[in-house]
Amino acid sequence: MLNKLKEVKENFLSIEARLALPETASDNNLYKKLMREYKHLAPIVEKYAEYEKTQADVEGAREIMEEETDSEMREMAADEYYSGKDELVRIEEELKVLLLPKDPNDDKNVVVEIRAGAGGDEAALFAGVLYRMYSMYAESKRWKTELISANETGLGGFREISFMIDGEGAYSRLKYESGVHRVQRVPETESSGRIHTSTATVAVLPEAEDVEVEINQSDLEIETCKSSGAGGQHINKTESAIRIIHKPTGIVVECQDERSQLKNKDKAMKLLRAKLFDMKQREQADKIASERRSQVGTGDRSERIRTYNFRENRVSDHRIGLTVYTLDAFVNGDIDGVIDALATADTAEKLKGESNS
């Protein structure tokens, strides 16, 4: 581990020197790339400096214990020595976590797709609850939310809805949300008071940059049409809605949120890029049979990951066996506690994998 830390420190200093060069500052893409790496390495280098200082203090205390003749001084040195040894163990554990391979997508913005599953109108209403929950969570983080497309129902729910969340580290937090979400509650449409079970699927895709996904214009079939649903007279009279079909994969994306056809096309292309990038990543993962599959990460979207029981005010995350009785706050965007628990479990799995390799 110490050899690896020395390499990290050397790399950090090299990047620091490159960032100070005029030619780096003039190359915006290179500067952004180096700054991302610099920010990632900085906490490791800071923690390593803390480790080296503590190690020097421990060594100094050991020398005093061996050379000092005054018993009181030796006793003080012994206290410092043993507390320093405990501190070194703590710092080593923190360094192990910091040295774990970082998900290259963690700092990216995300595209979120929510689709109503089993349960008819109640499933669509639940999709609306999830959209509101993620919107409120993004607002609490001061992230920006942009609607891409929505297929609304007459009762105020969504058969499907796609939106972007723009914010530093958005993917690192929301990647755990991909999967099937199940709700147990008395629907607004139910007069007898019976509890129904419905589902909605959530897909969280990292936003892809142009350089990460190459799209040939000849592979695209672009259609324009009049927007439907809410939006006022102007949006319904003009053909501002965009539908893009990626012919090689059959992926279809739509956007009708903006009045401008150009803006709708831009959003639709972002959604298409994210879908193609996600497909590319999944294909690469499938080719590597020995690759570790996280139990709590961006797993299979057909997997039931969480249950929301309104009668019991309960949220249960089935991947880590966690249950909390704060559903009322949870659906209002207070989801950090569960995400923290998922991130901790994911880190533990990665550490386990590292120790076994």
C-alpha positions as CSV (number, residue, x, y, z in Angstrom):
1,M,0.0,0.0,0.0
2,L,2.8,2.4,0.8
3,N,4.4,2.0,-2.6
4,K,1.0,2.7,-4.2
5,L,0.7,5.9,-2.0
6,K,4.1,7.1,-3.1
7,E,3.0,6.7,-6.8
8,V,-0.2,8.6,-6.1
9,K,1.8,11.4,-4.5
10,E,4.2,11.6,-7.4
11,N,1.3,11.6,-9.9
12,F,-0.5,14.3,-7.9
13,L,2.6,16.6,-7.9
14,S,3.0,16.0,-11.6
15,I,-0.6,17.0,-12.3
16,E,-0.2,20.0,-10.1
17,A,2.8,21.1,-12.2
18,R,0.9,20.5,-15.4
19,L,-2.0,22.6,-14.2
20,A,0.3,25.6,-13.7
21,L,1.5,25.5,-17.4
22,P,0.0,28.1,-19.8
23,E,-0.6,25.5,-22.5
24,T,-2.8,23.5,-20.1
25,A,-4.8,26.5,-19.2
26,S,-5.4,27.2,-22.9
27,D,-6.7,23.6,-23.5
28,N,-10.1,23.6,-21.8
29,N,-10.8,19.8,-22.2
30,L,-7.3,18.9,-20.9
31,Y,-7.6,21.4,-18.0
32,K,-11.0,19.9,-17.0
33,K,-9.7,16.4,-17.2
34,L,-6.6,17.2,-15.1
35,M,-8.7,19.1,-12.5
36,R,-11.0,16.1,-12.1
37,E,-8.0,13.8,-11.5
38,Y,-6.4,16.4,-9.2
39,K,-9.6,16.7,-7.0
40,H,-9.8,12.9,-6.8
41,L,-6.1,12.5,-5.7
42,A,-6.0,15.5,-3.3
43,P,-7.8,13.7,-0.4
44,I,-5.5,10.6,-0.7
45,V,-2.4,12.8,-0.7
46,E,-3.7,14.8,2.4
47,K,-4.5,11.6,4.2
48,Y,-1.0,10.1,3.3
49,A,0.6,13.3,4.7
50,E,-1.3,12.7,7.9
51,Y,-0.1,9.1,8.0
52,E,3.5,10.2,7.5
53,K,3.3,12.8,10.3
54,T,1.7,10.3,12.7
55,Q,4.3,7.7,11.8
56,A,7.1,10.2,12.5
57,D,5.5,11.1,15.9
58,V,5.3,7.4,16.8
59,E,8.9,6.8,15.9
60,G,9.9,9.9,17.9
61,A,7.9,8.6,20.9
62,R,9.6,5.2,20.6
63,E,13.1,6.7,20.7
64,I,12.2,8.7,23.8
65,M,10.9,5.5,25.5
66,E,14.2,3.7,24.7
67,E,16.6,6.6,25.5
68,E,15.0,8.7,28.2
69,T,16.0,8.0,31.8
70,D,13.2,10.0,33.5
71,S,10.3,7.7,34.3
72,E,7.7,10.4,33.9
73,M,9.0,11.3,30.4
74,R,9.1,7.6,29.4
75,E,5.5,7.2,30.6
76,M,4.3,10.3,28.6
77,A,6.2,8.9,25.5
78,A,4.6,5.5,26.0
79,D,1.1,7.1,26.0
80,E,2.0,9.0,22.8
81,Y,3.5,5.9,21.2
82,Y,0.4,3.6,21.8
83,S,-2.2,6.2,20.9
84,G,-0.2,7.0,17.8
85,K,-0.2,3.3,16.8
86,D,-3.9,3.2,17.2
87,E,-4.1,6.3,15.1
88,L,-2.0,4.7,12.3
89,V,-4.4,1.8,12.2
90,R,-7.4,4.2,11.8
91,I,-5.6,6.2,9.0
92,E,-4.6,3.0,7.2
93,E,-8.2,1.9,7.0
94,E,-9.2,5.3,5.7
95,L,-6.5,5.1,3.1
96,K,-7.6,1.6,1.9
97,V,-11.1,3.1,1.2
98,L,-9.6,6.2,-0.6
99,L,-7.4,3.9,-2.8
100,L,-10.3,1.8,-4.0
101,P,-10.8,2.2,-7.8
102,K,-13.1,5.2,-8.4
103,D,-16.2,4.8,-10.6
104,P,-15.3,7.1,-13.5
105,N,-18.9,8.1,-13.8
106,D,-19.3,9.3,-10.2
107,D,-18.9,13.0,-10.9
108,K,-21.3,13.0,-13.9
109,N,-24.7,14.4,-14.2
110,V,-27.5,11.9,-14.7
111,V,-30.5,11.1,-16.8
112,V,-33.3,9.5,-14.8
113,E,-36.1,7.5,-16.4
114,I,-39.1,6.4,-14.3
115,R,-41.7,4.1,-15.8
116,A,-45.0,2.9,-14.3
117,G,-44.9,-0.9,-13.9
118,A,-47.6,-3.3,-12.6
119,G,-50.6,-1.6,-11.0
120,G,-52.3,0.5,-13.7
121,D,-53.2,4.1,-12.6
122,E,-51.8,3.5,-9.1
123,A,-48.4,2.6,-10.6
124,A,-48.5,5.8,-12.7
125,L,-49.3,7.8,-9.5
126,F,-46.4,6.1,-7.7
127,A,-44.1,7.1,-10.6
128,G,-45.2,10.7,-9.9
129,V,-44.3,10.2,-6.2
130,L,-40.8,9.0,-7.2
131,Y,-40.3,11.9,-9.6
132,R,-41.3,14.4,-6.9
133,M,-39.0,12.6,-4.4
134,Y,-35.9,12.8,-6.7
135,S,-36.7,16.4,-7.6
136,M,-36.9,17.4,-3.9
137,Y,-33.7,15.5,-3.2
138,A,-31.9,17.4,-6.1
139,E,-33.2,20.7,-4.8
140,S,-31.8,19.9,-1.3
141,K,-28.4,19.3,-3.0
142,R,-28.8,22.5,-5.0
143,W,-28.7,20.5,-8.2
144,K,-30.6,21.5,-11.3
145,T,-33.5,19.4,-12.6
146,E,-34.6,19.5,-16.3
147,L,-37.6,17.7,-17.7
148,I,-36.9,15.8,-21.0
149,S,-40.2,14.1,-21.7
150,A,-43.3,13.0,-19.8
151,N,-46.3,10.8,-20.6
152,E,-48.9,12.0,-18.1
153,T,-52.1,10.3,-17.0
154,G,-55.4,12.1,-16.4
155,L,-55.0,11.5,-12.6
156,G,-51.7,13.4,-12.3
157,G,-49.4,10.4,-12.6
158,F,-46.9,9.4,-15.3
159,R,-46.8,6.3,-17.5
160,E,-43.1,7.4,-18.0
161,I,-41.0,10.4,-17.3
162,S,-37.4,11.3,-18.2
163,F,-35.4,14.1,-16.7
164,M,-31.8,15.3,-16.2
165,I,-30.2,16.1,-12.9
166,D,-27.2,18.4,-13.2
167,G,-24.9,18.5,-10.2
168,E,-21.4,17.5,-9.0
169,G,-21.5,13.9,-7.8
170,A,-25.1,13.3,-8.9
171,Y,-24.3,9.8,-10.3
172,S,-22.3,8.8,-7.2
173,R,-25.4,9.3,-5.1
174,L,-28.2,8.3,-7.4
175,K,-26.7,5.2,-9.1
176,Y,-28.0,3.1,-6.3
177,E,-31.6,3.9,-7.3
178,S,-31.8,1.8,-10.5
179,G,-34.2,-1.0,-10.2
180,V,-37.8,-1.9,-9.4
181,H,-39.5,0.2,-6.6
182,R,-42.6,-1.3,-5.0
183,V,-45.4,0.6,-3.2
184,Q,-47.9,-0.8,-0.8
185,R,-50.8,1.6,0.0
186,V,-54.5,2.3,-0.4
187,P,-54.8,4.0,-3.8
188,E,-56.6,7.3,-4.3
189,T,-58.8,5.4,-6.8
190,E,-59.8,2.7,-4.3
191,S,-63.0,3.3,-2.4
192,S,-63.0,0.1,-0.2
193,G,-59.7,0.9,1.6
194,R,-57.8,-2.2,0.4
195,I,-54.0,-2.0,0.2
196,H,-52.7,-2.4,-3.4
197,T,-49.2,-3.3,-4.5
198,S,-47.8,-1.5,-7.5
199,T,-44.4,-1.0,-9.0
200,A,-42.3,1.5,-11.0
201,T,-38.9,1.0,-12.6
202,V,-36.1,3.6,-12.2
203,A,-33.1,3.8,-14.5
204,V,-30.3,6.1,-13.7
205,L,-27.9,6.7,-16.5
206,P,-24.6,8.8,-16.4
207,E,-24.6,11.7,-18.9
208,A,-22.3,10.8,-21.8
209,E,-20.0,13.4,-23.4
210,D,-19.6,13.6,-27.2
211,V,-16.2,12.0,-27.1
212,E,-17.5,8.9,-25.2
213,V,-20.2,8.0,-27.7
214,E,-19.8,8.4,-31.4
215,I,-23.2,8.9,-33.2
216,N,-23.4,8.9,-37.0
217,Q,-26.1,11.2,-38.3
218,S,-26.9,8.7,-41.0
219,D,-27.9,6.2,-38.2
220,L,-30.6,8.6,-37.0
221,E,-34.2,9.0,-38.1
222,I,-35.5,12.3,-36.7
223,E,-39.2,13.1,-36.6
224,T,-41.0,16.3,-35.5
225,C,-44.6,16.5,-34.3
226,K,-46.9,18.7,-32.3
227,S,-46.4,18.4,-28.5
228,S,-49.2,16.9,-26.5
229,G,-50.3,17.5,-23.0
230,A,-49.7,20.5,-20.8
231,G,-47.8,23.4,-22.3
232,G,-50.3,26.0,-23.6
233,Q,-51.5,26.9,-27.0
234,H,-48.2,27.8,-28.6
235,I,-46.6,24.4,-27.8
236,N,-49.6,22.5,-29.2
237,K,-49.7,24.5,-32.5
238,T,-46.1,24.2,-33.5
239,E,-44.1,21.0,-34.4
240,S,-41.6,21.5,-31.6
241,A,-41.6,17.9,-30.2
242,I,-38.7,15.7,-31.4
243,R,-38.6,11.9,-31.8
244,I,-35.2,10.3,-32.6
245,I,-34.8,6.7,-33.6
246,H,-31.3,5.2,-33.5
247,K,-31.6,2.6,-36.3
248,P,-28.7,0.3,-35.4
249,T,-30.0,-0.3,-31.9
250,G,-33.7,0.5,-32.2
251,I,-33.5,3.0,-29.3
252,V,-36.2,5.6,-29.5
253,V,-36.0,8.9,-27.5
254,E,-38.5,11.8,-27.4
255,C,-38.5,15.3,-26.0
256,Q,-41.4,17.8,-26.0
257,D,-40.7,19.9,-22.9
258,E,-39.3,22.9,-24.7
259,R,-41.1,25.3,-27.0
260,S,-38.0,25.4,-29.2
261,Q,-37.5,22.4,-31.6
262,L,-33.7,23.0,-31.4
263,K,-33.7,22.7,-27.6
264,N,-35.9,19.6,-27.7
265,K,-33.5,18.0,-30.2
266,D,-30.5,18.9,-27.9
267,K,-32.2,17.2,-24.9
268,A,-33.2,14.2,-26.9
269,M,-29.6,13.8,-28.1
270,K,-28.4,13.9,-24.6
271,L,-30.8,11.2,-23.6
272,L,-29.8,9.1,-26.6
273,R,-26.1,9.5,-25.8
274,A,-26.7,8.4,-22.2
275,K,-28.7,5.3,-23.4
276,L,-26.0,4.3,-25.8
277,F,-23.2,4.9,-23.3
278,D,-25.1,2.8,-20.7
279,M,-25.5,0.0,-23.3
280,K,-21.8,0.2,-24.2
281,Q,-20.8,-0.1,-20.5
282,R,-23.1,-3.1,-19.9
283,E,-21.7,-4.9,-22.9
284,Q,-18.2,-4.3,-21.7
285,A,-19.1,-5.6,-18.2
286,D,-20.7,-8.8,-19.7
287,K,-17.5,-9.5,-21.6
288,I,-15.4,-9.6,-18.5
289,A,-16.7,-12.7,-16.7
290,S,-14.4,-12.2,-13.7
291,E,-15.5,-8.6,-13.1
292,R,-16.9,-8.1,-9.6
293,R,-20.7,-7.5,-9.6
294,S,-21.7,-5.1,-6.9
295,Q,-24.5,-6.3,-4.7
296,V,-25.8,-2.8,-4.1
297,G,-24.5,-0.8,-7.1
298,T,-26.1,-0.1,-10.5
299,G,-27.5,-3.6,-10.7
300,D,-30.1,-5.3,-12.8
301,R,-33.1,-3.0,-13.4
302,S,-35.5,-6.0,-13.2
303,E,-34.4,-6.5,-9.6
304,R,-36.9,-5.4,-6.8
305,I,-34.7,-3.1,-4.7
306,R,-37.1,-1.3,-2.4
307,T,-40.6,-1.3,-0.9
308,Y,-42.5,1.7,0.3
309,N,-45.3,0.8,2.7
310,F,-47.4,3.8,3.4
311,R,-49.6,2.3,6.2
312,E,-46.6,1.4,8.3
313,N,-44.6,4.6,7.2
314,R,-41.9,2.1,6.3
315,V,-39.1,2.0,3.6
316,S,-37.3,-1.3,3.2
317,D,-34.2,-1.6,1.0
318,H,-33.9,-5.3,0.1
319,R,-30.3,-5.3,-1.1
320,I,-28.9,-4.6,2.4
321,G,-31.8,-5.6,4.6
322,L,-32.3,-2.0,5.8
323,T,-35.7,-0.8,7.1
324,V,-36.5,2.7,8.3
325,Y,-39.8,4.1,9.5
326,T,-39.6,7.6,8.0
327,L,-41.4,7.1,4.7
328,D,-43.1,10.5,5.1
329,A,-39.8,12.3,5.1
330,F,-38.2,9.9,2.6
331,V,-40.8,10.6,-0.2
332,N,-40.1,14.3,0.4
333,G,-36.5,13.9,-0.7
334,D,-34.8,13.0,2.6
335,I,-33.1,9.9,1.2
336,D,-29.5,10.5,2.1
337,G,-29.5,8.1,5.1
338,V,-30.4,5.1,2.9
339,I,-28.0,6.2,0.2
340,D,-25.2,6.5,2.8
341,A,-26.0,2.9,4.0
342,L,-25.9,1.6,0.4
343,A,-22.6,3.4,-0.3
344,T,-21.1,2.0,2.9
345,A,-22.2,-1.5,2.0
346,D,-20.8,-1.1,-1.5
347,T,-17.5,0.0,-0.1
348,A,-17.4,-2.9,2.2
349,E,-18.0,-5.3,-0.7
350,K,-15.2,-3.6,-2.7
351,L,-12.7,-3.9,0.2
352,K,-13.7,-7.5,0.6
353,G,-13.0,-8.0,-3.1
354,E,-9.6,-6.3,-2.9
355,S,-8.5,-8.4,0.1
356,N,-9.5,-11.6,-1.7
357,S,-7.6,-10.6,-4.9
